[in-house]
Amino acid sequence: MEPDRDLNPDTDDLPLRANTNHILVRHYVLDMTVHFDRKVISGSVVLFLEPCSGVGTKAEDDTGPGPGTIEAGGSQDGLGNSTEKMFGAKEGDRAEFKALSEVASQNAGDTENSQSSHSWETTSDGDFTLVLDCCDLDVSKVEEVDVTSVSRLLPEVASERSGVSSVNPQAAFIQNLISLPSRQWRQKHKLFLQCSRAPGAQDGSSLHFHRDRWSLQVRKKGIVSPQEFPHALRICYETRPTGGSVKWTKDQDNRVCVYTAGSPINNRALFPCQEPPVAMSTWQATVRAPSECVVLMSGEEQTVPIEDGDTRFLIWNYYVTMPMPASTFTLAVGHWQQVTAEIPPALEKGVRTDCGKRAKVRAGPGKWAETELVSGLGSSASDEVKGSPHQTGRYFSGDQTTRLDSAFCYSSLEDEGLSVTDYSGMVDDGISCSHGDYPCRFTERSAGSQRVIPHRVFGPVCLLPKAQTGVLNLLPRCLAAAHAVLGVHPFPRLDVLIVPAGFSSLGMASPHIIFLSQSVLYAGSPGSGENGLSLCGSRMCHEIAHSWFGLVIGARDWTEEWISEGFATYLEDIIWAQAQQLSLQETAGQSDLKALLRWRRLSDELQNSEEALQILRPNMENTGQASESGSSTVKHALNPDKAFMQVHYLKGYFLLRFLASQVGEQKFIDFFRLFVKKYHGQLVLSQDFLRMLLTTFPDMERKGLTLSAIYADWLDQPGIPKWLYERSTVWSQARLVEEVKAELTQNLPLCCLSLPLPSLLFPAFTTSPPTPPSSLLQVLKWILLSQSHMGKGRKRKRIEPKVNYTEVTSEQLVMLLELLLEEEELSAATLHALQKTYNLQSQDAEVRHRWCELVVKHAYTQAYGDVEHFLVHDQAMGVYLYGELMVQEDPEQQTLASRCLSLVQEEMDQSARRVVEEMVL
């Protein structure tokens, strides 16, 4: 990799500056206070550090360090892998740090992005520097923590063999604390907390710091190696209102909230941390928030908040024991309510269909009865695990003190009559854990039989009914289906939060918590059946799949996003079909239909994007490598176009479909379980998955399907592989809706009409297309209907063709609308009939998106209200529509785009806002 002097902050690559090959953060203790009035989070983070073995002193660096070996107590990546072994040494440390200093000095004139302690200039380039990833933070102090008082209380920990010189007893104590076995995790976290509250070192040797645009650098004068560097330090800081890691906004009830925004910069604007995935760590956090708020966070047990003295704040405590990258830390603070099986009457008064206005919660004295709040929650002893939290905490709403049951839902699938196929007996259970030491659920017998983990759903009052109908009712089925497909749930509990309308995607998975966009909520009116649940169910299955692929198994190189997103996209279909209890034939039909939709989307995206953004493994043979210190860049991570591309989802999904076609889908699913059992708790590269696959199925290589061939066809090149072109013809011939024999018989003559089919009806055919299935007959009907309303001298009233329209699923309706989008002209009467027939304004967001495209393309002014509603309430999907409104050069449409942007500008995701403003303003 290139040295840091070549990491230009103005390019679209994201710098990862942390020197993780020198020293690693093993544990974070965060103390944060949320200030809604100033839109900042203030507090401190205490870092417990472990130097990497094999890193030389200043004298050794003069000759260049050799490859180190990891000894007992030495540094690994949290997974049992040597960081030196993974990355190797490429440049001299001093040269690299000099380059980093040059970048820092270039930014020195930028007071907003540069900050130093008054004594920073007194330090030397020869002093060891701890480099943390950091931006948009105001750091007030960095100090060494004096843990002497804690170590004296626990001499048994201080006296454990650590391999650290007794000359530094504090370092020895922290090293022993870090090395405590997982069975003592409670004691370990208690000691971490006590150490974090210890005073700063009073020896007069303060720590010096400098912050530039992308990093925080810390030195101790005269300390020249990571082994001598303090092993515990405290950083006091405050976030900025415009920091990219957190989003300050209002929810759909018009009440303030804040949540972590995720990529592209992850959590470096929330707290100074080591961002590279290899920096696996545990954490515990204390969050102070206004008493009327609920605090949700990635954490293994549900917390019961406690009062913070005489203040109007509550204190929430969370922790994790599984080492994970700092990027997975997730926080949400707001005035959300827990969704229950029945909405309490007190809340029903505040429920509105228009969530743009504040919801009114019952006024006046009184308390909600606890039975009201938990009514209807099923409980099944078979689904509980011993020790699972099941507690009730206080919740404050305005001036009322109420009781909000914070217990999890334990759904009884047997009571619901849900029968799922269990794949667990189909694979070898003999693979043992290969990761580092932590309390692993994969080794717990009780966890193995827990099909549905404890779960809760939160959202704004105005969306409680939809969240109840969709998310809460579907969640246990989706969890059970995921367990049937992939085995043990990696995490012991799950919260789902319906985030504000400005959230930038349909969903985001983190340990123990999922953010869902309001766009995926139940579509349709009561009694419309499960058709309106398809988007919600499939999206939840996608996010749940990330528990295995993306979280408990992560990509070692962030550029290989397909390892997370491609796998989750592939698995969402399998898990959702399992949750729906579809037959094999129904599953295959649904799978092929979705494949065809994704093929069309991928084809369109690859025709309209840079080739550099189409490559799944952009670093190619350098994937997973970093500089000698551990710093690197994430290629194209800051490219604004990349945020709206789905190539890693779609091309990765098709690669997995291709591999499944080579070995058989059932065997491929069985292999997924084997892979999870071997690699859970670890970081992987593409080659780890592919090599294990080729080893498990040696016939693949004998047929010429080698690792290099897969790289060449799928991962290292832009464009579409040959297999995908060929396979798309099969999907194009699949029946896209269930045929209705009466309708097919009635409309059979339509196939013989000399009517030109839309050009992309059969995108992969070079010869005449086959006889259209019934879904295409639906398209032909609408084209005929449109043509019957066109032409000169037509009368005001015409006899419309008598056609019986089949009831279609939402995916089939998406396909129908996409095919109609290929028509150059559709009459206003046809669009009106189309809207009325399928009640398009009440369908799910995927359908409504295509409908809005039709409205814009054909300037159907009567439905401009539908377009405005979509751009305001479905912001995660609306960016493309702004472009369509502007490119038509229709003054009325451009005014519509400007009006919608003005309505949502303040709450939009930053990346989406920049892109839309460039188009509209």
URBELRA-V938949 format. One record per residue. N is the residue number from 0. RES is the residue in three letters. PHI is phi as a letter, one per 30 degrees, with the letter a starting at -180 (999 if undefined). OMEGA is omega in whole degrees, 0 to 359 (NA if undefined). BURIAL is I if it has 16 or more other C-alpha atoms within 10 Angstrom, else O. Layout:
N/RES/PHI/OMEGA/BURIAL  N/RES/PHI/OMEGA/BURIAL
This chain:
0/MET/999/181/I  1/GLU/d/177/O  2/PRO/d/187/I  3/ASP/d/181/I  4/ARG/d/180/I  5/ASP/c/177/O  6/LEU/d/183/I  7/ASN/d/182/O  8/PRO/d/182/O  9/ASP/d/178/O  10/THR/d/180/O  11/ASP/c/176/I  12/ASP/c/180/I  13/LEU/c/178/I  14/PRO/d/168/I  15/LEU/c/191/I  16/ARG/c/188/I  17/ALA/e/180/I  18/ASN/d/187/I  19/THR/d/175/I  20/ASN/d/178/I  21/HIS/c/185/I  22/ILE/a/184/I  23/LEU/b/170/I  24/VAL/d/179/I  25/ARG/c/182/I  26/HIS/a/174/I  27/TYR/c/167/I  28/VAL/c/184/I  29/LEU/c/175/I  30/ASP/b/189/I  31/MET/b/175/I  32/THR/b/183/I  33/VAL/c/180/I  34/HIS/c/180/O  35/PHE/d/182/I  36/ASP/d/181/O  37/ARG/c/182/O  38/LYS/h/176/I  39/VAL/b/170/I  40/ILE/c/181/I  41/SER/c/177/I  42/GLY/l/183/I  43/SER/b/172/I  44/VAL/b/176/I  45/VAL/c/182/I  46/LEU/c/174/I  47/PHE/c/193/I  48/LEU/c/176/I  49/GLU/b/179/I  50/PRO/d/179/I  51/CYS/d/178/I  52/SER/d/176/I  53/GLY/j/177/I  54/VAL/d/188/I  55/GLY/d/174/I  56/THR/d/181/I  57/LYS/e/182/I  58/ALA/d/180/O  59/GLU/d/181/O  60/ASP/d/180/I  61/ASP/d/181/O  62/THR/c/179/O  63/GLY/i/182/I  64/PRO/d/173/I  65/GLY/c/178/I  66/PRO/d/183/O  67/GLY/d/174/I  68/THR/c/181/I  69/ILE/c/180/I  70/GLU/c/178/O  71/ALA/e/183/O  72/GLY/i/178/I  73/GLY/d/188/I  74/SER/c/171/I  75/GLN/b/185/I  76/ASP/d/182/I  77/GLY/i/184/I  78/LEU/b/184/I  79/GLY/j/181/O  80/ASN/c/178/I  81/SER/d/178/I  82/THR/d/178/I  83/GLU/d/181/I  84/LYS/d/183/O  85/MET/d/189/I  86/PHE/c/183/I  87/GLY/i/181/I  88/ALA/c/182/I  89/LYS/b/178/I  90/GLU/b/176/I  91/GLY/d/184/I  92/ASP/d/184/I  93/ARG/d/179/I  94/ALA/d/181/O  95/GLU/d/180/I  96/PHE/d/176/I  97/LYS/e/178/I  98/ALA/d/178/I  99/LEU/d/180/I  100/SER/d/178/I  101/GLU/d/178/O  102/VAL/d/180/I  103/ALA/d/181/I  104/SER/d/178/O  105/GLN/d/181/O  106/ASN/c/188/I  107/ALA/d/180/I  108/GLY/d/180/O  109/ASP/c/185/O  110/THR/d/181/O  111/GLU/d/184/O  112/ASN/c/181/I  113/SER/b/183/I  114/GLN/a/181/I  115/SER/b/169/I  116/SER/d/188/I  117/HIS/d/185/O  118/SER/c/182/O  119/TRP/e/184/I  120/GLU/d/179/O  121/THR/d/180/O  122/THR/d/184/I  123/SER/c/175/O  124/ASP/d/178/O  125/GLY/d/177/I  126/ASP/d/177/I  127/PHE/d/180/I  128/THR/b/169/I  129/LEU/d/181/I  130/VAL/c/179/I  131/LEU/c/174/I  132/ASP/d/187/I  133/CYS/a/171/I  134/CYS/a/177/I  135/ASP/h/176/I  136/LEU/b/173/I  137/ASP/c/183/I  138/VAL/c/181/I  139/SER/c/183/O  140/LYS/a/171/I  141/VAL/b/183/I  142/GLU/b/173/I  143/GLU/d/180/I  144/VAL/c/179/I  145/ASP/c/184/I  146/VAL/c/184/I  147/THR/e/184/I  148/SER/d/180/O  149/VAL/d/182/I  150/SER/d/178/I  151/ARG/d/180/O  152/LEU/d/184/O  153/LEU/b/183/O  154/PRO/d/181/O  155/GLU/d/176/O  156/VAL/d/182/I  157/ALA/d/184/I  158/SER/c/179/O  159/GLU/d/179/O  160/ARG/d/183/O  161/SER/b/184/I  162/GLY/i/178/O  163/VAL/c/183/I  164/SER/e/179/O  165/SER/d/176/O  166/VAL/d/179/O  167/ASN/b/184/O  168/PRO/d/179/I  169/GLN/d/177/I  170/ALA/d/179/I  171/ALA/d/180/I  172/PHE/d/181/I  173/ILE/d/178/I  174/GLN/d/178/I  175/ASN/d/178/I  176/LEU/d/178/I  177/ILE/d/186/I  178/SER/d/179/I  179/LEU/e/182/I  180/PRO/d/186/O  181/SER/d/180/I  182/ARG/d/178/O  183/GLN/c/187/O  184/TRP/d/180/O  185/ARG/d/177/O  186/GLN/d/181/O  187/LYS/d/180/I  188/HIS/d/177/I  189/LYS/d/179/O  190/LEU/d/176/I  191/PHE/e/181/I  192/LEU/d/179/I  193/GLN/d/178/O  194/CYS/d/182/I  195/SER/d/181/I  196/ARG/c/179/I  197/ALA/d/182/I  198/PRO/d/175/O  199/GLY/d/180/I  200/ALA/d/184/I  201/GLN/c/184/O  202/ASP/d/177/O  203/GLY/i/181/O  204/SER/c/185/O  205/SER/d/177/I  206/LEU/c/182/I  207/HIS/c/184/I  208/PHE/b/175/I  209/HIS/b/178/I  210/ARG/c/172/I  211/ASP/c/187/I  212/ARG/d/189/I  213/TRP/c/186/I  214/SER/b/169/I  215/LEU/c/182/I  216/GLN/c/184/I  217/VAL/b/177/I  218/ARG/b/167/I  219/LYS/b/188/I  220/LYS/e/178/I  221/GLY/i/179/O  222/ILE/c/188/I  223/VAL/c/180/I  224/SER/b/178/I  225/PRO/d/179/I  226/GLN/d/181/I  227/GLU/d/185/I  228/PHE/d/179/I  229/PRO/e/182/I  230/HIS/c/176/I  231/ALA/b/178/I  232/LEU/b/182/I  233/ARG/c/177/I  234/ILE/c/176/I  235/CYS/c/188/I  236/TYR/a/175/I  237/GLU/b/177/I  238/THR/d/177/I  239/ARG/c/181/I  240/PRO/e/182/I  241/THR/c/181/O  242/GLY/e/188/I  243/GLY/d/183/I  244/SER/d/181/I  245/VAL/b/181/I  246/LYS/c/175/I  247/TRP/c/185/I  248/THR/a/174/I  249/LYS/b/180/I  250/ASP/d/183/I  251/GLN/d/173/I  252/ASP/c/180/I  253/ASN/i/178/I  254/ARG/c/187/O  255/VAL/d/176/I  256/CYS/a/177/I  257/VAL/b/178/I  258/TYR/a/178/I  259/THR/d/189/I  260/ALA/c/180/I  261/GLY/i/184/I  262/SER/d/11/O  263/PRO/d/185/I  264/ILE/c/178/I  265/ASN/h/192/I  266/ASN/c/184/I  267/ARG/d/175/I  268/ALA/c/173/I  269/LEU/c/173/I  270/PHE/a/177/I  271/PRO/d/187/I  272/CYS/a/172/I  273/GLN/c/186/I  274/GLU/d/183/I  275/PRO/e/182/I  276/PRO/e/182/I  277/VAL/d/181/I  278/ALA/d/181/I  279/MET/d/182/I  280/SER/b/170/I  281/THR/c/178/I  282/TRP/a/169/I  283/GLN/b/187/I  284/ALA/b/171/I  285/THR/c/183/I  286/VAL/b/175/I  287/ARG/c/182/I  288/ALA/b/178/I  289/PRO/e/190/I  290/SER/d/179/I  291/GLU/d/183/I  292/CYS/c/171/I  293/VAL/c/179/I  294/VAL/c/177/I  295/LEU/c/186/I  296/MET/a/171/I  297/SER/d/182/I  298/GLY/a/191/I  299/GLU/d/177/I  300/GLU/b/174/I  301/GLN/d/181/I  302/THR/c/171/I  303/VAL/c/185/I  304/PRO/d/178/I  305/ILE/b/182/O  306/GLU/d/179/O  307/ASP/c/179/O  308/GLY/i/182/O  309/ASP/c/181/O  310/THR/d/175/O  311/ARG/c/179/O  312/PHE/c/171/I  313/LEU/c/180/I  314/ILE/c/179/I  315/TRP/c/181/I  316/ASN/b/178/I  317/TYR/b/178/I  318/TYR/a/170/I  319/VAL/b/179/I  320/THR/c/177/I  321/MET/c/178/I  322/PRO/d/180/I  323/MET/b/176/I  324/PRO/d/181/I  325/ALA/d/180/I  326/SER/d/182/I  327/THR/d/177/I  328/PHE/d/186/I  329/THR/b/183/I  330/LEU/b/174/I  331/ALA/b/180/I  332/VAL/b/181/I  333/GLY/a/183/I  334/HIS/c/184/I  335/TRP/d/177/I  336/GLN/c/176/I  337/GLN/d/179/I  338/VAL/d/180/I  339/THR/c/183/I  340/ALA/d/174/I  341/GLU/b/180/I  342/ILE/d/179/I  343/PRO/e/180/I  344/PRO/e/180/O  345/ALA/d/181/I  346/LEU/c/183/I  347/GLU/e/180/I  348/LYS/d/181/O  349/GLY/c/182/I  350/VAL/d/179/I  351/ARG/b/174/I  352/THR/d/177/O  353/ASP/c/184/O  354/CYS/d/178/I  355/GLY/d/181/O  356/LYS/c/183/O  357/ARG/d/177/I  358/ALA/d/181/I  359/LYS/c/177/I  360/VAL/d/185/I  361/ARG/e/179/O  362/ALA/c/175/O  363/GLY/j/184/O  364/PRO/d/176/O  365/GLY/k/179/O  366/LYS/b/172/O  367/TRP/d/177/I  368/ALA/d/181/O  369/GLU/d/179/O  370/THR/d/177/O  371/GLU/d/187/I  372/LEU/d/184/I  373/VAL/c/181/I  374/SER/e/175/O  375/GLY/j/180/O  376/LEU/d/180/O  377/GLY/d/177/O  378/SER/b/180/O  379/SER/b/182/O  380/ALA/d/182/O  381/SER/d/182/I  382/ASP/c/180/I  383/GLU/c/175/I  384/VAL/c/181/I  385/LYS/e/178/O  386/GLY/i/179/O  387/SER/d/181/O  388/PRO/d/177/I  389/HIS/b/191/O  390/GLN/b/177/O  391/THR/c/181/I  392/GLY/b/180/O  393/ARG/d/177/I  394/TYR/b/183/I  395/PHE/c/179/I  396/SER/b/182/I  397/GLY/i/179/O  398/ASP/c/181/O  399/GLN/c/170/O  400/THR/c/184/I  401/THR/b/177/I  402/ARG/c/177/I  403/LEU/c/179/I  404/ASP/d/181/I  405/SER/c/179/I  406/ALA/d/179/I  407/PHE/d/173/I  408/CYS/d/173/I  409/TYR/c/186/I  410/SER/d/176/I  411/SER/c/182/I  412/LEU/d/178/I  413/GLU/d/180/O  414/ASP/d/181/O  415/GLU/d/180/O  416/GLY/i/182/O  417/LEU/d/177/O  418/SER/c/182/O  419/VAL/c/177/I  420/THR/d/179/O  421/ASP/c/181/I  422/TYR/d/191/I  423/SER/d/181/I  424/GLY/d/187/O  425/MET/c/183/O  426/VAL/b/180/O  427/ASP/d/180/O  428/ASP/c/189/O  429/GLY/d/182/O  430/ILE/d/180/O  431/SER/c/182/O  432/CYS/d/179/I  433/SER/c/184/O  434/HIS/d/175/I  435/GLY/d/187/I  436/ASP/d/169/I  437/TYR/a/181/I  438/PRO/d/190/O  439/CYS/c/179/I  440/ARG/d/182/I  441/PHE/d/178/I  442/THR/c/181/O  443/GLU/c/180/O  444/ARG/d/181/O  445/SER/d/180/O  446/ALA/d/181/I  447/GLY/d/181/I  448/SER/c/183/I  449/GLN/d/183/I  450/ARG/d/182/I  451/VAL/b/178/I  452/ILE/d/177/I  453/PRO/e/187/I  454/HIS/b/176/I  455/ARG/b/178/I  456/VAL/b/179/I  457/PHE/b/177/I  458/GLY/a/176/I  459/PRO/d/184/I  460/VAL/e/186/I  461/CYS/d/181/I  462/LEU/c/182/I  463/LEU/e/181/I  464/PRO/d/180/I  465/LYS/d/178/I  466/ALA/d/177/I  467/GLN/d/182/I  468/THR/d/184/I  469/GLY/c/191/I  470/VAL/d/186/I  471/LEU/d/181/I  472/ASN/d/182/O  473/LEU/d/189/I  474/LEU/e/179/I  475/PRO/d/178/I  476/ARG/d/180/I  477/CYS/d/179/I  478/LEU/d/179/I  479/ALA/d/179/I  480/ALA/d/178/I  481/ALA/d/177/I  482/HIS/d/180/I  483/ALA/d/183/I  484/VAL/d/190/I  485/LEU/c/178/I  486/GLY/j/189/I  487/VAL/e/173/I  488/HIS/d/184/I  489/PRO/d/184/I  490/PHE/c/189/I  491/PRO/d/182/I  492/ARG/a/181/I  493/LEU/a/168/I  494/ASP/c/173/I  495/VAL/b/182/I  496/LEU/c/172/I  497/ILE/d/187/I  498/VAL/d/182/I  499/PRO/d/187/I  500/ALA/d/181/I  501/GLY/d/179/I  502/PHE/e/194/I  503/SER/d/180/I  504/SER/b/180/I  505/LEU/d/180/I  506/GLY/a/176/I  507/MET/b/181/I  508/ALA/c/174/I  509/SER/b/177/I  510/PRO/e/173/I  511/HIS/i/183/I  512/ILE/a/176/I  513/ILE/b/170/I  514/PHE/c/177/I  515/LEU/b/174/I  516/SER/d/176/I  517/GLN/d/181/I  518/SER/d/183/I  519/VAL/c/184/I  520/LEU/d/184/I  521/TYR/e/178/I  522/ALA/c/179/I  523/GLY/j/181/I  524/SER/c/177/O  525/PRO/e/180/O  526/GLY/j/181/O  527/SER/d/174/O  528/GLY/i/187/O  529/GLU/d/180/O  530/ASN/e/180/I  531/GLY/d/182/I  532/LEU/c/188/I  533/SER/d/181/I  534/LEU/d/179/I  535/CYS/d/182/I  536/GLY/d/182/I  537/SER/d/179/I  538/ARG/d/177/I  539/MET/d/178/I  540/CYS/d/177/I  541/HIS/d/183/I  542/GLU/d/177/I  543/ILE/d/179/I  544/ALA/d/178/I  545/HIS/d/176/I  546/SER/e/178/I  547/TRP/d/184/I  548/PHE/c/183/I  549/GLY/k/182/I  550/LEU/c/181/I  551/VAL/d/167/I  552/ILE/b/183/I  553/GLY/c/177/I  554/ALA/d/178/I  555/ARG/d/177/I  556/ASP/b/186/I  557/TRP/d/179/I  558/THR/d/179/I  559/GLU/c/182/I  560/GLU/d/184/I  561/TRP/d/179/I  562/ILE/d/177/I  563/SER/c/189/I  564/GLU/d/178/I  565/GLY/d/180/I  566/PHE/d/181/I  567/ALA/d/178/I  568/THR/d/178/I  569/TYR/d/185/I  570/LEU/d/182/I  571/GLU/d/179/I  572/ASP/d/182/I  573/ILE/d/182/I  574/ILE/d/181/I  575/TRP/d/176/I  576/ALA/d/177/I  577/GLN/d/180/I  578/ALA/d/179/I  579/GLN/d/182/I  580/GLN/h/180/I  581/LEU/d/173/O  582/SER/d/178/O  583/LEU/e/180/O  584/GLN/d/179/O  585/GLU/d/179/O  586/THR/d/180/I  587/ALA/d/180/I  588/GLY/d/180/I  589/GLN/d/180/I  590/SER/d/181/I  591/ASP/d/178/I  592/LEU/d/180/I  593/LYS/d/177/I  594/ALA/d/180/I  595/LEU/d/177/I  596/LEU/d/180/I  597/ARG/d/177/I  598/TRP/d/179/I  599/ARG/d/180/I  600/ARG/d/179/O  601/LEU/d/179/I  602/SER/e/180/I  603/ASP/d/182/O  604/GLU/d/182/I  605/LEU/d/177/I  606/GLN/d/187/O  607/ASN/b/180/O  608/SER/b/177/O  609/GLU/d/179/O  610/GLU/d/182/O  611/ALA/d/181/O  612/LEU/d/183/I  613/GLN/c/187/I  614/ILE/c/183/I  615/LEU/d/180/I  616/ARG/b/189/I  617/PRO/d/178/I  618/ASN/d/176/I  619/MET/h/185/I  620/GLU/d/178/O  621/ASN/c/180/O  622/THR/e/179/I  623/GLY/i/180/I  624/GLN/c/177/I  625/ALA/b/178/I  626/SER/d/182/I  627/GLU/e/182/I  628/SER/d/185/I  629/GLY/j/180/I  630/SER/d/181/I  631/SER/a/173/I  632/THR/b/173/I  633/VAL/c/187/I  634/LYS/d/175/I  635/HIS/i/184/I  636/ALA/d/182/I  637/LEU/c/177/I  638/ASN/d/184/I  639/PRO/d/179/O  640/ASP/d/184/O  641/LYS/d/182/I  642/ALA/d/184/I  643/PHE/c/178/I  644/MET/c/181/I  645/GLN/b/185/I  646/VAL/d/180/I  647/HIS/d/175/I  648/TYR/d/193/I  649/LEU/d/179/I  650/LYS/d/175/I  651/GLY/d/177/I  652/TYR/d/181/I  653/PHE/d/174/I  654/LEU/d/179/I  655/LEU/d/175/I  656/ARG/d/177/I  657/PHE/d/180/I  658/LEU/d/178/I  659/ALA/d/180/I  660/SER/d/181/O  661/GLN/d/184/I  662/VAL/c/186/O  663/GLY/j/187/O  664/GLU/d/181/O  665/GLN/d/177/O  666/LYS/d/180/O  667/PHE/d/177/I  668/ILE/d/176/I  669/ASP/e/179/I  670/PHE/d/177/I  671/PHE/e/180/I  672/ARG/d/177/I  673/LEU/d/181/I  674/PHE/d/179/I  675/VAL/d/182/I  676/LYS/d/181/I  677/LYS/d/190/I  678/TYR/c/179/I  679/HIS/d/182/I  680/GLY/i/184/I  681/GLN/b/174/I  682/LEU/c/185/I  683/VAL/b/169/I  684/LEU/c/178/I  685/SER/e/185/I  686/GLN/d/179/O  687/ASP/d/179/O  688/PHE/d/186/O  689/LEU/d/179/I  690/ARG/d/178/O  691/MET/d/179/O  692/LEU/d/182/I  693/LEU/d/176/I  694/THR/d/181/O  695/THR/d/181/O  696/PHE/b/185/I  697/PRO/d/179/O  698/ASP/d/181/O  699/MET/d/180/I  700/GLU/d/179/O  701/ARG/d/177/O  702/LYS/d/178/O  703/GLY/j/181/O  704/LEU/d/183/O  705/THR/c/178/I  706/LEU/d/180/O  707/SER/d/179/O  708/ALA/d/178/O  709/ILE/d/176/I  710/TYR/e/186/I  711/ALA/d/185/O  712/ASP/d/192/I  713/TRP/c/193/I  714/LEU/c/189/I  715/ASP/c/183/I  716/GLN/b/172/I  717/PRO/d/175/I  718/GLY/i/188/I  719/ILE/c/178/I  720/PRO/d/183/I  721/LYS/e/182/O  722/TRP/e/183/O  723/LEU/d/175/I  724/TYR/e/183/O  725/GLU/d/184/O  726/ARG/d/182/O  727/SER/d/177/I  728/THR/d/179/I  729/VAL/d/180/O  730/TRP/d/180/I  731/SER/d/180/I  732/GLN/c/182/I  733/ALA/d/177/I  734/ARG/d/185/I  735/LEU/c/171/I  736/VAL/b/174/I  737/GLU/d/182/I  738/GLU/d/172/O  739/VAL/c/191/O  740/LYS/e/181/O  741/ALA/d/180/O  742/GLU/d/181/I  743/LEU/d/180/I  744/THR/d/182/O  745/GLN/d/187/O  746/ASN/c/181/I  747/LEU/e/180/O  748/PRO/e/179/O  749/LEU/e/182/O  750/CYS/d/185/O  751/CYS/c/183/O  752/LEU/d/180/O  753/SER/d/182/O  754/LEU/c/181/O  755/PRO/d/176/O  756/LEU/d/175/I  757/PRO/e/188/I  758/SER/d/182/O  759/LEU/c/180/O  760/LEU/d/176/I  761/PHE/b/191/I  762/PRO/d/187/I  763/ALA/c/185/I  764/PHE/d/172/O  765/THR/c/176/O  766/THR/c/183/O  767/SER/d/180/O  768/PRO/d/179/O  769/PRO/d/177/O  770/THR/d/184/O  771/PRO/d/172/I  772/PRO/d/190/I  773/SER/d/179/I  774/SER/d/179/I  775/LEU/d/173/I  776/LEU/d/176/I  777/GLN/e/180/I  778/VAL/d/180/I  779/LEU/e/179/I  780/LYS/d/183/I  781/TRP/d/177/I  782/ILE/d/178/I  783/LEU/d/180/I  784/LEU/d/179/I  785/SER/d/181/I  786/GLN/d/179/O  787/SER/d/179/I  788/HIS/c/182/I  789/MET/c/179/O  790/GLY/j/184/O  791/LYS/d/172/O  792/GLY/i/180/O  793/ARG/d/181/O  794/LYS/d/179/O  795/ARG/d/181/O  796/LYS/c/178/O  797/ARG/b/175/O  798/ILE/d/181/O  799/GLU/d/178/O  800/PRO/d/179/O  801/LYS/d/184/O  802/VAL/b/174/O  803/ASN/c/183/O  804/TYR/c/181/O  805/THR/d/172/I  806/GLU/d/186/O  807/VAL/c/175/I  808/THR/d/182/I  809/SER/d/179/I  810/GLU/d/179/I  811/GLN/d/178/I  812/LEU/d/175/I  813/VAL/e/180/I  814/MET/d/180/I  815/LEU/e/181/I  816/LEU/d/178/I  817/GLU/d/179/I  818/LEU/d/177/I  819/LEU/d/177/I  820/LEU/d/179/I  821/GLU/d/179/O  822/GLU/d/179/I  823/GLU/d/182/O  824/GLU/b/168/O  825/LEU/b/183/I  826/SER/d/177/I  827/ALA/d/179/I  828/ALA/d/178/O  829/THR/d/179/I  830/LEU/d/177/I  831/HIS/d/180/O  832/ALA/d/179/O  833/LEU/d/180/O  834/GLN/d/183/O  835/LYS/d/183/O  836/THR/d/185/O  837/TYR/c/179/O  838/ASN/h/192/O  839/LEU/d/182/I  840/GLN/d/181/I  841/SER/c/179/I  842/GLN/d/181/I  843/ASP/d/189/I  844/ALA/d/179/I  845/GLU/d/179/I  846/VAL/d/182/I  847/ARG/d/177/I  848/HIS/d/178/I  849/ARG/d/178/I  850/TRP/d/179/I  851/CYS/d/176/I  852/GLU/d/177/I  853/LEU/d/180/I  854/VAL/e/181/I  855/VAL/d/183/I  856/LYS/e/185/I  857/HIS/c/176/I  858/ALA/h/181/I  859/TYR/d/190/I  860/THR/d/181/O  861/GLN/d/182/O  862/ALA/c/177/I  863/TYR/d/176/I  864/GLY/d/177/O  865/ASP/d/179/I  866/VAL/d/179/I  867/GLU/d/179/I  868/HIS/d/181/O  869/PHE/d/183/I  870/LEU/d/180/I  871/VAL/d/188/I  872/HIS/c/180/I  873/ASP/b/187/I  874/GLN/d/180/I  875/ALA/d/184/I  876/MET/c/192/I  877/GLY/c/186/I  878/VAL/e/182/I  879/TYR/d/182/O  880/LEU/d/176/I  881/TYR/e/178/I  882/GLY/d/179/I  883/GLU/d/179/I  884/LEU/d/183/I  885/MET/d/186/I  886/VAL/d/180/O  887/GLN/d/181/O  888/GLU/h/176/O  889/ASP/c/184/O  890/PRO/e/181/O  891/GLU/d/179/O  892/GLN/d/179/I  893/GLN/d/175/I  894/THR/d/177/O  895/LEU/d/179/I  896/ALA/d/180/I  897/SER/d/181/I  898/ARG/d/180/O  899/CYS/d/179/I  900/LEU/d/180/I  901/SER/d/181/O  902/LEU/d/188/O  903/VAL/c/189/I  904/GLN/e/186/I  905/GLU/d/183/O  906/GLU/c/183/I  907/MET/d/170/I  908/ASP/e/186/I  909/GLN/e/181/I  910/SER/d/180/I  911/ALA/d/181/I  912/ARG/d/180/I  913/ARG/d/182/O  914/VAL/d/182/I  915/VAL/d/180/I  916/GLU/d/177/O  917/GLU/d/180/O  918/MET/d/192/I  919/VAL/c/189/I  920/LEU/c/NA/O
